[in-house]
């Protein structure tokens, strides 16, 4: 399934909830379903700077596709990174770099986050895009 279809699924899932407290609960549930990052990647090297909470993100390239794993010490933040991982993981670096990620606005996430969490979200997206750029360069060199 391509990124745009995954984004649309997220939009549809969030549209099932009218109240933002229910959407936060759903986000927390998504975080609980996030595949655990290997403990060896829960180091400062993989910590995303700019997040109020601690968020670790590890990316690797397998068969030309980026595989993302992540974790956070805060439940809402873990749900947010889980959303990004579920939409972007298992796609090529080029596909990730082309992704618009409009679903973040369409589900109302950005407007319902505190300024520090919104900054954290931007930092998460920026870090994923940095990984994608690095892997795209690596693929071109091979």
Buried (B, 14 or more C-beta within 10 A) or exposed (E): EEBBEBBBBBBEBBEEBEEBEEBBBBBBEBBEEBBEBEEEBBEEEBBBEBBBBBBBBBBEBEEEBBBBBBBBEBBBBBBBBBBBBBBBBBBBBEBBBEBEBEBBEBBEBEEEBEEEBBBBBBBBBEBBBEBBEBBBEEEEEE
